[in-house]
Structure formats: structure tokens, C-alpha cells
């Protein structure tokens, strides 16, 4: 057993630069990376390693491993290996091969991406770029599976050996880097996006992340996010938008279930149209006192002009704000929101409920449904803000309209789809 343990501990793991392994020194195992011979024989490479080590010593992030160059004893000053700070590490590739179910563990994916992105932001602020984020170039600590980075690609650009260094890992490296061009923060944006494609391959990329990741993985650096921080911000905004939409959809679903139970248990007497109650009804008295929002704001009034009118009214009459008049403005804003959102929902859902999409199989229909849901959410947020409606109110109205348009589209098709946005 002891021999088996020692053999296991001395196993070498391949990295782009060489082999990571533990070496027994003075009855203790220490971490080392032994460089490939063609690299260690290159004096210029040795100089790059030393500069990389110096830069690492000034970075305080716990996800960055420190290391010390080991020079040859023949006086050549060539670096044949680096000694790495203590700890039990393996590559992320090893972890996922040995324990693929870990991707289902709560927060593993989110924490991995977040920790990696935060470290890249720190590195980029120091003018350091990782460049390659393949699972074989990322280490994880064995006791908590948190990520660690070691060597950084930008220090070795001047060697002109990127094609050899990243052979077999080209998919994780930005095209401009592979062409020998200077790396930028956008190069790490690309590397992170490609890593996320790999990480979510088995569990499926969350819908909220698909658009930001797609942009970050653009072949053209100018079309990506300029920095990893910008990429992070875009992902967080997307996730927040989708969380709000899901909360609204969940509330609608509960209301529909309760309504269904109520009317299902009530004896049929006459046809009843169920309408969600409005918190503040607009009375006839309010609308009969000569106030016509369409007239006051113009026949072409839209949700944006309603919002501006409310702000302007509040600024002009701050000392004597008439709450009734504000509600009249808001009623017109809601009316315009309903009209505009119904038009957008009709347009968007027409791209889902048609013979082409519904006859093209589950994958084709699901892709169209995902795209439609994302666009519907964006329109709800955009028009709701312009109309000065609360997020909860715009979500409720949008959910009502989506339900109505979806049911009508299904009826027009003459069949109920197996898959779709109503799910």
C-alpha cells in the first residue's frame, strides 16, 4: 500500500509547459513543474519564467499560485523547473474526468467561473494575461475544488512559439494570439468564454448566459467585451433580468393554478371571463373631468412621453402634486404599455408558432422558444421603464399578454404544441 501511495503521489500531470508532479525531498513531498526540454534549453524562456515569477509574487489573490524558478547547476542560468507553493492540487481536467457529477453540485459552476473571472480581472490590471484557459491548464485544490492558476501566457509571447505551446488547445486561445499578435484583455475574455463553453457542455449553458458568452467568444476582438469586468457585468445583468422574469412568471403560474382550481370546483352556471384585479381602478369621475392624456400629450403619445410627462408634472407642481392626476398619467402609461407590448408579443411569438418552427422538430422549436422568451423579457423591461410602471406591474401585464397571445396562436394553428414557451 505504501509503495502504491508513493507511486500515485509521484504521477506526472501534463501542462502546456511541462509536467506537474510531487517530488520527495527530505521526506516531504513538494510541488514542481518540470519544463519540456525544448523550453528549458532556451535561455530566453528562462528569462520569461523569472519575470513571470516576479509578477506573481506581487499578486495577492489566493487563486494565484506562487512559484520559484529552479536553475540548472551547470552555471548556464537556464530554468529547468519551478517549485510551487505547498498544497494538494490536480488539474480541472482530472477532477471532471474522475468526478463528472461535481458539475451538479450546488454553486460549483458559478463559483468556478466567478473565481476565475475575478482573478483574471486582477491579473489584467497588472498587465498580465493568461491566454489559455483549457481544463488542462487550470489547477484545483483537492480539499475544496477551488481553482488555481500558475504560469501566464503573456510572458512567453515574445518567444513566438504559441502554435507549439498550445498545440491541441487552440480552441481555448484567442485567434489573434495564435496568429502571433499582441494579447489584450479581450484575449482573456475569449479564453474565459471558451472555458465556459467547455464547463457547461454536460449540464447545458443557462439561457441567461448564452448571449454574453456568444459575444465574448467572437472571432473579432473588437466585437467582444473590452475587459473581463465588462463580461462579468453583462452576465450579472442578464441573470438579474431573467430572475425577475421568472419571479413574475412564477406568480402568474400560481394565480392561474388557483383560478383553475376555483373554477374547476365551481358548478357551471354561465361563462365567466377571469381577469386579474387591478390594484387601483380608474374611476369614471377621474376621466370625466376634462383630462384626456392622448389630447394633453398629443395623439402620438407613447410610453416614453408618458414617463417624461409625469416627471415634468412633478417638477412643475412639486408643492401641490395632485395624486389623482398622477394616477391618470399612470393609467395612460399602462394603456400604452399594453398596446405596445401586445404588438411586440404578437411579432415575437409569430416567429415561434408557425408551421416552419413547429414542424421542424423539438430542437428547432425549443431554440426558437428560448430566443423568443429572451426577447419578450427584454421588451418587458424596456417598455416598462419607459412607461414608469413598477417591475411587478409590468411583469404581471406582460405575463397576461403572453398567455393570451400564446393561446390564440395555438388555436390558430389548430393544435397544441408539444414544446414551447408556455411550458
BAVEXTI-953202 format. One record per residue (C-alpha): residue number from 0; x, y, z; residue in one letter. Coordinates in nm, 2 decimals. Layout:
+-----+--------+--------+--------+---------+
| num |   east |  north |     up | residuo |
+-----+--------+--------+--------+---------+
| NUM |      X |      Y |      Z |       a |
...
+-----+--------+--------+--------+---------+
This chain:
+-----+--------+--------+--------+---------+
| num |   east |  north |     up | residuo |
+-----+--------+--------+--------+---------+
|   0 |   0.00 |   0.00 |   0.00 |       x |
|   1 |   0.28 |   0.24 |   0.08 |       x |
|   2 |   0.45 |   0.17 |  -0.25 |       x |
|   3 |   0.12 |   0.22 |  -0.43 |       x |
|   4 |   0.07 |   0.55 |  -0.25 |       x |
|   5 |   0.41 |   0.68 |  -0.33 |       x |
|   6 |   0.38 |   0.59 |  -0.69 |       x |
|   7 |   0.04 |   0.77 |  -0.71 |       x |
|   8 |   0.18 |   1.08 |  -0.55 |       x |
|   9 |   0.47 |   1.10 |  -0.79 |       x |
|  10 |   0.24 |   1.07 |  -1.10 |       x |
|  11 |   0.31 |   1.34 |  -1.35 |       x |
|  12 |   0.03 |   1.56 |  -1.50 |       x |
|  13 |   0.08 |   1.72 |  -1.83 |       x |
|  14 |   0.05 |   2.10 |  -1.86 |       x |
|  15 |   0.12 |   2.31 |  -2.18 |       x |
|  16 |   0.47 |   2.39 |  -2.04 |       x |
|  17 |   0.57 |   2.06 |  -1.90 |       x |
|  18 |   0.47 |   1.82 |  -1.62 |       x |
|  19 |   0.33 |   1.90 |  -1.28 |       x |
|  20 |   0.42 |   1.64 |  -1.01 |       x |
|  21 |   0.53 |   1.59 |  -0.65 |       x |
|  22 |   0.89 |   1.52 |  -0.57 |       x |
|  23 |   1.01 |   1.36 |  -0.24 |       x |
|  24 |   1.27 |   1.59 |  -0.08 |       x |
|  25 |   1.39 |   1.54 |   0.28 |       x |
|  26 |   1.10 |   1.30 |   0.35 |       x |
|  27 |   0.85 |   1.57 |   0.23 |       x |
|  28 |   0.66 |   1.59 |  -0.10 |       x |
|  29 |   0.70 |   1.92 |  -0.28 |       x |
|  30 |   0.52 |   2.05 |  -0.59 |       x |
|  31 |   0.72 |   2.10 |  -0.91 |       x |
|  32 |   0.67 |   2.18 |  -1.27 |       x |
|  33 |   0.94 |   2.03 |  -1.49 |       x |
|  34 |   0.96 |   2.21 |  -1.82 |       x |
|  35 |   0.98 |   2.04 |  -2.16 |       x |
|  36 |   1.34 |   2.00 |  -2.28 |       x |
|  37 |   1.30 |   2.23 |  -2.58 |       x |
|  38 |   1.18 |   2.51 |  -2.34 |       x |
|  39 |   1.43 |   2.46 |  -2.06 |       x |
|  40 |   1.72 |   2.47 |  -2.31 |       x |
|  41 |   1.61 |   2.82 |  -2.42 |       x |
|  42 |   1.78 |   3.10 |  -2.23 |       x |
|  43 |   1.51 |   3.34 |  -2.34 |       x |
|  44 |   1.24 |   3.11 |  -2.20 |       x |
|  45 |   1.42 |   3.10 |  -1.86 |       x |
|  46 |   1.42 |   3.48 |  -1.85 |       x |
|  47 |   1.04 |   3.48 |  -1.92 |       x |
|  48 |   0.99 |   3.23 |  -1.63 |       x |
|  49 |   1.18 |   3.46 |  -1.39 |       x |
|  50 |   0.97 |   3.76 |  -1.49 |       x |
|  51 |   0.65 |   3.56 |  -1.45 |       x |
|  52 |   0.76 |   3.46 |  -1.10 |       x |
|  53 |   0.84 |   3.82 |  -1.01 |       x |
|  54 |   0.50 |   3.94 |  -1.13 |       x |
|  55 |   0.32 |   3.65 |  -0.94 |       x |
|  56 |   0.49 |   3.75 |  -0.61 |       x |
|  57 |   0.32 |   4.09 |  -0.63 |       x |
|  58 |  -0.04 |   3.95 |  -0.68 |       x |
|  59 |  -0.22 |   3.87 |  -0.36 |       x |
|  60 |  -0.52 |   3.68 |  -0.49 |       x |
|  61 |  -0.54 |   3.34 |  -0.32 |       x |
|  62 |  -0.63 |   3.17 |  -0.66 |       x |
|  63 |  -0.28 |   3.26 |  -0.80 |       x |
|  64 |  -0.01 |   3.01 |  -0.71 |       x |
|  65 |   0.33 |   3.13 |  -0.62 |       x |
|  66 |   0.64 |   2.96 |  -0.77 |       x |
|  67 |   1.02 |   2.99 |  -0.76 |       x |
|  68 |   1.24 |   2.91 |  -1.06 |       x |
|  69 |   1.50 |   2.63 |  -1.03 |       x |
|  70 |   1.81 |   2.70 |  -1.23 |       x |
|  71 |   2.05 |   2.43 |  -1.36 |       x |
|  72 |   2.37 |   2.37 |  -1.16 |       x |
|  73 |   2.60 |   2.40 |  -1.47 |       x |
|  74 |   2.60 |   2.78 |  -1.45 |       x |
|  75 |   2.40 |   2.82 |  -1.77 |       x |
|  76 |   2.13 |   3.01 |  -1.58 |       x |
|  77 |   1.87 |   2.81 |  -1.76 |       x |
|  78 |   1.55 |   2.73 |  -1.57 |       x |
|  79 |   1.46 |   2.36 |  -1.59 |       x |
|  80 |   1.17 |   2.36 |  -1.33 |       x |
|  81 |   0.97 |   2.58 |  -1.08 |       x |
|  82 |   0.89 |   2.49 |  -0.72 |       x |
|  83 |   0.53 |   2.56 |  -0.65 |       x |
|  84 |   0.38 |   2.66 |  -0.31 |       x |
|  85 |   0.26 |   2.37 |  -0.09 |       x |
|  86 |  -0.08 |   2.21 |  -0.13 |       x |
|  87 |  -0.25 |   1.92 |  -0.30 |       x |
|  88 |  -0.35 |   2.01 |  -0.65 |       x |
|  89 |  -0.48 |   1.84 |  -0.96 |       x |
|  90 |  -0.59 |   1.98 |  -1.30 |       x |
|  91 |  -0.95 |   2.06 |  -1.36 |       x |
|  92 |  -0.95 |   1.81 |  -1.64 |       x |
|  93 |  -0.85 |   1.54 |  -1.39 |       x |
|  94 |  -1.13 |   1.64 |  -1.15 |       x |
|  95 |  -1.40 |   1.63 |  -1.41 |       x |
|  96 |  -1.28 |   1.31 |  -1.55 |       x |
|  97 |  -1.27 |   1.14 |  -1.21 |       x |
|  98 |  -1.58 |   1.30 |  -1.07 |       x |
|  99 |  -1.80 |   1.43 |  -1.36 |       x |
| 100 |  -2.11 |   1.46 |  -1.13 |       x |
| 101 |  -1.94 |   1.75 |  -0.95 |       x |
| 102 |  -2.09 |   1.99 |  -1.20 |       x |
| 103 |  -2.43 |   1.92 |  -1.05 |       x |
| 104 |  -2.31 |   2.02 |  -0.70 |       x |
| 105 |  -2.47 |   2.35 |  -0.58 |       x |
| 106 |  -2.27 |   2.66 |  -0.68 |       x |
| 107 |  -1.97 |   2.46 |  -0.82 |       x |
| 108 |  -2.01 |   2.60 |  -1.18 |       x |
| 109 |  -2.10 |   2.96 |  -1.06 |       x |
| 110 |  -1.81 |   2.97 |  -0.81 |       x |
| 111 |  -1.56 |   2.83 |  -1.06 |       x |
| 112 |  -1.65 |   3.09 |  -1.32 |       x |
| 113 |  -1.67 |   3.37 |  -1.07 |       x |
| 114 |  -1.33 |   3.29 |  -0.91 |       x |
| 115 |  -1.16 |   3.26 |  -1.24 |       x |
| 116 |  -1.31 |   3.58 |  -1.38 |       x |
| 117 |  -1.22 |   3.78 |  -1.06 |       x |
| 118 |  -0.86 |   3.65 |  -1.08 |       x |
| 119 |  -0.84 |   3.75 |  -1.45 |       x |
| 120 |  -0.95 |   4.10 |  -1.36 |       x |
| 121 |  -0.67 |   4.13 |  -1.11 |       x |
| 122 |  -0.41 |   3.98 |  -1.35 |       x |
| 123 |  -0.52 |   4.21 |  -1.63 |       x |
| 124 |  -0.49 |   4.51 |  -1.40 |       x |
| 125 |  -0.12 |   4.42 |  -1.36 |       x |
| 126 |  -0.08 |   4.38 |  -1.74 |       x |
| 127 |  -0.07 |   4.00 |  -1.72 |       x |
| 128 |  -0.29 |   3.79 |  -1.95 |       x |
| 129 |  -0.35 |   3.41 |  -1.90 |       x |
| 130 |  -0.44 |   3.35 |  -2.27 |       x |
| 131 |  -0.51 |   2.97 |  -2.24 |       x |
| 132 |  -0.79 |   2.85 |  -2.00 |       x |
| 133 |  -0.81 |   2.49 |  -2.11 |       x |
| 134 |  -0.91 |   2.25 |  -1.83 |       x |
| 135 |  -0.56 |   2.10 |  -1.85 |       x |
| 136 |  -0.41 |   2.45 |  -1.78 |       x |
| 137 |  -0.62 |   2.52 |  -1.47 |       x |
| 138 |  -0.54 |   2.36 |  -1.13 |       x |
| 139 |  -0.78 |   2.29 |  -0.85 |       x |
| 140 |  -0.71 |   2.24 |  -0.48 |       x |
| 141 |  -0.82 |   1.89 |  -0.38 |       x |
| 142 |  -0.99 |   1.97 |  -0.05 |       x |
| 143 |  -1.23 |   2.23 |  -0.18 |       x |
| 144 |  -1.20 |   2.21 |  -0.56 |       x |
| 145 |  -1.13 |   2.58 |  -0.59 |       x |
| 146 |  -0.94 |   2.69 |  -0.89 |       x |
| 147 |  -0.57 |   2.80 |  -0.91 |       x |
| 148 |  -0.36 |   2.94 |  -1.20 |       x |
| 149 |   0.01 |   2.90 |  -1.23 |       x |
| 150 |   0.21 |   3.03 |  -1.54 |       x |
| 151 |   0.07 |   3.31 |  -1.76 |       x |
| 152 |   0.08 |   3.31 |  -2.14 |       x |
| 153 |   0.16 |   3.67 |  -2.20 |       x |
| 154 |   0.51 |   3.64 |  -2.06 |       x |
| 155 |   0.60 |   3.39 |  -2.33 |       x |
| 156 |   0.46 |   3.57 |  -2.63 |       x |
| 157 |   0.79 |   3.71 |  -2.74 |       x |
| 158 |   0.92 |   3.35 |  -2.79 |       x |
| 159 |   0.70 |   3.32 |  -3.09 |       x |
| 160 |   0.61 |   2.96 |  -3.00 |       x |
| 161 |   0.24 |   2.99 |  -2.93 |       x |
| 162 |   0.15 |   2.73 |  -3.20 |       x |
| 163 |   0.38 |   2.47 |  -3.04 |       x |
| 164 |   0.29 |   2.58 |  -2.68 |       x |
| 165 |  -0.08 |   2.54 |  -2.72 |       x |
| 166 |  -0.08 |   2.25 |  -2.97 |       x |
| 167 |  -0.41 |   2.06 |  -2.91 |       x |
| 168 |  -0.55 |   2.35 |  -2.71 |       x |
| 169 |  -0.61 |   2.60 |  -2.99 |       x |
| 170 |  -0.98 |   2.61 |  -2.92 |       x |
| 171 |  -0.92 |   2.78 |  -2.58 |       x |
| 172 |  -0.69 |   3.05 |  -2.72 |       x |
| 173 |  -0.80 |   3.37 |  -2.90 |       x |
| 174 |  -0.73 |   3.36 |  -3.27 |       x |
| 175 |  -0.52 |   3.68 |  -3.26 |       x |
| 176 |  -0.29 |   3.51 |  -3.01 |       x |
| 177 |  -0.25 |   3.21 |  -3.23 |       x |
| 178 |  -0.16 |   3.44 |  -3.51 |       x |
| 179 |   0.12 |   3.59 |  -3.30 |       x |
| 180 |  -0.04 |   3.93 |  -3.24 |       x |
| 181 |  -0.01 |   4.11 |  -2.91 |       x |
| 182 |  -0.25 |   3.99 |  -2.64 |       x |
| 183 |  -0.51 |   4.22 |  -2.48 |       x |
| 184 |  -0.77 |   4.19 |  -2.21 |       x |
| 185 |  -1.01 |   4.09 |  -2.49 |       x |
| 186 |  -0.79 |   3.78 |  -2.54 |       x |
| 187 |  -0.87 |   3.67 |  -2.19 |       x |
| 188 |  -1.24 |   3.75 |  -2.25 |       x |
| 189 |  -1.23 |   3.50 |  -2.54 |       x |
| 190 |  -1.04 |   3.24 |  -2.33 |       x |
| 191 |  -1.30 |   3.26 |  -2.05 |       x |
| 192 |  -1.59 |   3.23 |  -2.29 |       x |
| 193 |  -1.44 |   2.92 |  -2.44 |       x |
| 194 |  -1.37 |   2.77 |  -2.10 |       x |
| 195 |  -1.74 |   2.83 |  -2.01 |       x |
| 196 |  -1.85 |   2.65 |  -2.32 |       x |
| 197 |  -1.65 |   2.35 |  -2.20 |       x |
| 198 |  -1.76 |   2.38 |  -1.84 |       x |
| 199 |  -2.14 |   2.39 |  -1.93 |       x |
| 200 |  -2.12 |   2.13 |  -2.21 |       x |
| 201 |  -2.27 |   1.85 |  -2.00 |       x |
| 202 |  -2.52 |   2.05 |  -1.80 |       x |
| 203 |  -2.62 |   2.30 |  -2.06 |       x |
| 204 |  -2.55 |   2.67 |  -2.08 |       x |
| 205 |  -2.81 |   2.87 |  -1.88 |       x |
| 206 |  -3.03 |   3.07 |  -2.12 |       x |
| 207 |  -2.93 |   3.40 |  -1.94 |       x |
| 208 |  -2.56 |   3.34 |  -2.02 |       x |
| 209 |  -2.59 |   3.23 |  -2.39 |       x |
| 210 |  -2.59 |   3.58 |  -2.54 |       x |
| 211 |  -2.30 |   3.73 |  -2.33 |       x |
| 212 |  -2.09 |   3.42 |  -2.38 |       x |
| 213 |  -2.15 |   3.42 |  -2.76 |       x |
| 214 |  -2.04 |   3.78 |  -2.78 |       x |
| 215 |  -1.73 |   3.71 |  -2.57 |       x |
| 216 |  -1.63 |   3.43 |  -2.80 |       x |
| 217 |  -1.64 |   3.64 |  -3.12 |       x |
| 218 |  -1.35 |   3.58 |  -3.35 |       x |
| 219 |  -1.30 |   3.95 |  -3.40 |       x |
| 220 |  -1.16 |   4.11 |  -3.08 |       x |
| 221 |  -1.34 |   4.44 |  -3.15 |       x |
| 222 |  -1.68 |   4.26 |  -3.12 |       x |
| 223 |  -1.60 |   4.11 |  -2.78 |       x |
| 224 |  -1.63 |   4.28 |  -2.44 |       x |
| 225 |  -1.32 |   4.50 |  -2.39 |       x |
| 226 |  -1.25 |   4.36 |  -2.05 |       x |
| 227 |  -1.33 |   4.06 |  -1.83 |       x |
| 228 |  -1.50 |   4.30 |  -1.59 |       x |
| 229 |  -1.73 |   4.41 |  -1.87 |       x |
| 230 |  -1.81 |   4.05 |  -1.95 |       x |
| 231 |  -1.89 |   3.98 |  -1.58 |       x |
| 232 |  -2.12 |   4.28 |  -1.56 |       x |
| 233 |  -2.31 |   4.17 |  -1.87 |       x |
| 234 |  -2.36 |   3.82 |  -1.73 |       x |
| 235 |  -2.48 |   3.95 |  -1.40 |       x |
| 236 |  -2.73 |   4.19 |  -1.56 |       x |
| 237 |  -2.87 |   3.91 |  -1.78 |       x |
| 238 |  -2.91 |   3.68 |  -1.48 |       x |
| 239 |  -3.09 |   3.96 |  -1.28 |       x |
| 240 |  -3.32 |   4.02 |  -1.57 |       x |
| 241 |  -3.41 |   3.65 |  -1.61 |       x |
| 242 |  -3.46 |   3.62 |  -1.23 |       x |
| 243 |  -3.71 |   3.90 |  -1.24 |       x |
| 244 |  -3.89 |   3.75 |  -1.53 |       x |
| 245 |  -3.90 |   3.40 |  -1.37 |       x |
| 246 |  -4.04 |   3.55 |  -1.05 |       x |
| 247 |  -4.32 |   3.72 |  -1.25 |       x |
| 248 |  -4.39 |   3.40 |  -1.44 |       x |
| 249 |  -4.40 |   3.20 |  -1.12 |       x |
| 250 |  -4.65 |   3.44 |  -0.97 |       x |
| 251 |  -4.87 |   3.42 |  -1.28 |       x |
| 252 |  -4.85 |   3.04 |  -1.28 |       x |
| 253 |  -4.97 |   3.02 |  -0.92 |       x |
| 254 |  -5.25 |   3.26 |  -1.00 |       x |
| 255 |  -5.36 |   3.05 |  -1.30 |       x |
| 256 |  -5.35 |   2.73 |  -1.10 |       x |
| 257 |  -5.56 |   2.88 |  -0.82 |       x |
| 258 |  -5.80 |   3.02 |  -1.07 |       x |
| 259 |  -5.82 |   2.69 |  -1.24 |       x |
| 260 |  -5.89 |   2.51 |  -0.92 |       x |
| 261 |  -6.16 |   2.76 |  -0.82 |       x |
| 262 |  -6.35 |   2.75 |  -1.15 |       x |
| 263 |  -6.29 |   2.37 |  -1.17 |       x |
| 264 |  -6.47 |   2.32 |  -0.84 |       x |
| 265 |  -6.75 |   2.57 |  -0.90 |       x |
| 266 |  -7.07 |   2.45 |  -1.07 |       x |
| 267 |  -7.11 |   2.58 |  -1.43 |       x |
| 268 |  -7.38 |   2.85 |  -1.44 |       x |
| 269 |  -7.26 |   3.08 |  -1.71 |       x |
| 270 |  -6.94 |   3.17 |  -1.90 |       x |
| 271 |  -6.71 |   3.37 |  -1.68 |       x |
| 272 |  -6.40 |   3.56 |  -1.80 |       x |
| 273 |  -6.13 |   3.57 |  -1.54 |       x |
| 274 |  -5.94 |   3.89 |  -1.52 |       x |
| 275 |  -5.66 |   3.97 |  -1.28 |       x |
| 276 |  -5.77 |   4.25 |  -1.05 |       x |
| 277 |  -5.61 |   4.59 |  -1.08 |       x |
| 278 |  -5.50 |   4.74 |  -0.75 |       x |
| 279 |  -5.62 |   5.09 |  -0.84 |       x |
| 280 |  -5.92 |   5.12 |  -1.06 |       x |
| 281 |  -5.95 |   5.44 |  -1.27 |       x |
| 282 |  -6.30 |   5.58 |  -1.19 |       x |
| 283 |  -6.53 |   5.74 |  -1.45 |       x |
| 284 |  -6.52 |   6.05 |  -1.24 |       x |
| 285 |  -6.15 |   6.08 |  -1.29 |       x |
| 286 |  -6.17 |   6.05 |  -1.66 |       x |
| 287 |  -6.47 |   6.28 |  -1.70 |       x |
| 288 |  -6.32 |   6.59 |  -1.56 |       x |
| 289 |  -6.18 |   6.70 |  -1.89 |       x |
| 290 |  -5.84 |   6.52 |  -1.87 |       x |
| 291 |  -5.76 |   6.33 |  -2.19 |       x |
| 292 |  -5.40 |   6.20 |  -2.18 |       x |
| 293 |  -5.39 |   6.14 |  -2.55 |       x |
| 294 |  -5.50 |   6.50 |  -2.61 |       x |
| 295 |  -5.27 |   6.66 |  -2.35 |       x |
| 296 |  -4.97 |   6.46 |  -2.46 |       x |
| 297 |  -5.05 |   6.45 |  -2.82 |       x |
| 298 |  -5.21 |   6.19 |  -3.05 |       x |
| 299 |  -4.88 |   6.02 |  -3.10 |       x |
| 300 |  -4.81 |   5.99 |  -2.73 |       x |
| 301 |  -4.60 |   5.68 |  -2.63 |       x |
| 302 |  -4.47 |   5.53 |  -2.31 |       x |
| 303 |  -4.16 |   5.74 |  -2.31 |       x |
| 304 |  -4.36 |   6.07 |  -2.33 |       x |
| 305 |  -4.58 |   5.95 |  -2.05 |       x |
| 306 |  -4.28 |   5.90 |  -1.83 |       x |
| 307 |  -4.15 |   6.24 |  -1.92 |       x |
| 308 |  -4.48 |   6.40 |  -1.86 |       x |
| 309 |  -4.50 |   6.25 |  -1.51 |       x |
| 310 |  -4.15 |   6.38 |  -1.42 |       x |
| 311 |  -4.23 |   6.72 |  -1.57 |       x |
| 312 |  -4.55 |   6.75 |  -1.38 |       x |
| 313 |  -4.39 |   6.66 |  -1.05 |       x |
| 314 |  -4.11 |   6.91 |  -1.11 |       x |
| 315 |  -4.35 |   7.19 |  -1.20 |       x |
| 316 |  -4.60 |   7.13 |  -0.93 |       x |
| 317 |  -4.39 |   6.99 |  -0.65 |       x |
| 318 |  -4.58 |   7.19 |  -0.39 |       x |
| 319 |  -4.93 |   7.08 |  -0.49 |       x |
| 320 |  -4.90 |   6.74 |  -0.66 |       x |
| 321 |  -5.24 |   6.60 |  -0.74 |       x |
| 322 |  -5.22 |   6.23 |  -0.68 |       x |
| 323 |  -5.53 |   6.18 |  -0.89 |       x |
| 324 |  -5.36 |   6.35 |  -1.18 |       x |
| 325 |  -5.06 |   6.13 |  -1.14 |       x |
| 326 |  -5.28 |   5.82 |  -1.14 |       x |
| 327 |  -5.43 |   5.94 |  -1.46 |       x |
| 328 |  -5.09 |   5.97 |  -1.62 |       x |
| 329 |  -5.01 |   5.62 |  -1.49 |       x |
| 330 |  -5.33 |   5.48 |  -1.63 |       x |
| 331 |  -5.25 |   5.62 |  -1.97 |       x |
| 332 |  -4.89 |   5.48 |  -1.94 |       x |
| 333 |  -5.03 |   5.13 |  -1.86 |       x |
| 334 |  -5.27 |   5.16 |  -2.16 |       x |
| 335 |  -4.98 |   5.24 |  -2.39 |       x |
| 336 |  -4.76 |   4.97 |  -2.24 |       x |
| 337 |  -5.03 |   4.71 |  -2.30 |       x |
| 338 |  -5.08 |   4.82 |  -2.66 |       x |
| 339 |  -4.70 |   4.83 |  -2.74 |       x |
| 340 |  -4.62 |   4.51 |  -2.56 |       x |
| 341 |  -4.92 |   4.33 |  -2.72 |       x |
| 342 |  -4.78 |   4.43 |  -3.06 |       x |
| 343 |  -4.43 |   4.31 |  -2.97 |       x |
| 344 |  -4.56 |   3.98 |  -2.83 |       x |
| 345 |  -4.76 |   3.92 |  -3.15 |       x |
| 346 |  -4.45 |   3.98 |  -3.36 |       x |
| 347 |  -4.22 |   3.77 |  -3.14 |       x |
| 348 |  -4.45 |   3.48 |  -3.09 |       x |
| 349 |  -4.54 |   3.47 |  -3.46 |       x |
| 350 |  -4.18 |   3.36 |  -3.51 |       x |
| 351 |  -4.24 |   3.06 |  -3.28 |       x |
| 352 |  -4.59 |   2.94 |  -3.36 |       x |
| 353 |  -4.57 |   2.88 |  -3.73 |       x |
| 354 |  -4.55 |   2.57 |  -3.95 |       x |
| 355 |  -4.18 |   2.60 |  -4.01 |       x |
| 356 |  -4.08 |   2.61 |  -3.64 |       x |
| 357 |  -4.35 |   2.36 |  -3.51 |       x |
| 358 |  -4.28 |   2.12 |  -3.80 |       x |
| 359 |  -3.90 |   2.13 |  -3.76 |       x |
| 360 |  -3.87 |   1.90 |  -3.46 |       x |
| 361 |  -3.81 |   1.96 |  -3.09 |       x |
| 362 |  -3.46 |   2.11 |  -3.12 |       x |
| 363 |  -3.57 |   2.37 |  -3.38 |       x |
| 364 |  -3.88 |   2.47 |  -3.18 |       x |
| 365 |  -3.70 |   2.49 |  -2.85 |       x |
| 366 |  -3.43 |   2.71 |  -2.99 |       x |
| 367 |  -3.70 |   2.95 |  -3.13 |       x |
| 368 |  -3.88 |   2.94 |  -2.80 |       x |
| 369 |  -3.57 |   3.03 |  -2.60 |       x |
| 370 |  -3.49 |   3.32 |  -2.83 |       x |
| 371 |  -3.85 |   3.44 |  -2.81 |       x |
| 372 |  -3.85 |   3.43 |  -2.43 |       x |
| 373 |  -3.53 |   3.63 |  -2.41 |       x |
| 374 |  -3.67 |   3.89 |  -2.64 |       x |
| 375 |  -4.00 |   3.91 |  -2.46 |       x |
| 376 |  -3.82 |   3.97 |  -2.13 |       x |
| 377 |  -3.61 |   4.25 |  -2.28 |       x |
| 378 |  -3.91 |   4.42 |  -2.43 |       x |
| 379 |  -4.10 |   4.40 |  -2.09 |       x |
| 380 |  -3.81 |   4.57 |  -1.91 |       x |
| 381 |  -3.76 |   4.83 |  -2.18 |       x |
| 382 |  -4.13 |   4.93 |  -2.22 |       x |
| 383 |  -4.20 |   4.90 |  -1.85 |       x |
| 384 |  -3.92 |   5.15 |  -1.77 |       x |
| 385 |  -4.04 |   5.39 |  -2.04 |       x |
| 386 |  -4.39 |   5.37 |  -1.90 |       x |
| 387 |  -4.29 |   5.44 |  -1.54 |       x |
| 388 |  -4.46 |   5.11 |  -1.44 |       x |
| 389 |  -4.32 |   4.92 |  -1.15 |       x |
| 390 |  -4.13 |   4.60 |  -1.23 |       x |
| 391 |  -4.40 |   4.39 |  -1.07 |       x |
| 392 |  -4.68 |   4.55 |  -1.26 |       x |
| 393 |  -4.51 |   4.53 |  -1.60 |       x |
| 394 |  -4.43 |   4.17 |  -1.54 |       x |
| 395 |  -4.79 |   4.09 |  -1.45 |       x |
| 396 |  -4.93 |   4.27 |  -1.76 |       x |
| 397 |  -4.66 |   4.11 |  -1.98 |       x |
| 398 |  -4.75 |   3.76 |  -1.85 |       x |
| 399 |  -5.12 |   3.82 |  -1.92 |       x |
| 400 |  -5.05 |   3.93 |  -2.27 |       x |
| 401 |  -4.80 |   3.64 |  -2.34 |       x |
| 402 |  -5.06 |   3.39 |  -2.22 |       x |
| 403 |  -5.34 |   3.55 |  -2.43 |       x |
| 404 |  -5.13 |   3.57 |  -2.75 |       x |
| 405 |  -4.99 |   3.22 |  -2.70 |       x |
| 406 |  -5.33 |   3.06 |  -2.65 |       x |
| 407 |  -5.46 |   3.24 |  -2.96 |       x |
| 408 |  -5.16 |   3.14 |  -3.17 |       x |
| 409 |  -5.21 |   2.77 |  -3.06 |       x |
| 410 |  -5.58 |   2.79 |  -3.15 |       x |
| 411 |  -5.49 |   2.94 |  -3.49 |       x |
| 412 |  -5.25 |   2.65 |  -3.56 |       x |
| 413 |  -5.53 |   2.41 |  -3.48 |       x |
| 414 |  -5.31 |   2.21 |  -3.24 |       x |
| 415 |  -5.14 |   2.23 |  -2.91 |       x |
| 416 |  -4.76 |   2.21 |  -2.95 |       x |
| 417 |  -4.56 |   1.95 |  -2.76 |       x |
| 418 |  -4.29 |   2.20 |  -2.67 |       x |
| 419 |  -4.29 |   2.57 |  -2.63 |       x |
| 420 |  -4.28 |   2.89 |  -2.44 |       x |
| 421 |  -4.59 |   2.82 |  -2.24 |       x |
| 422 |  -4.41 |   2.54 |  -2.06 |       x |
+-----+--------+--------+--------+---------+
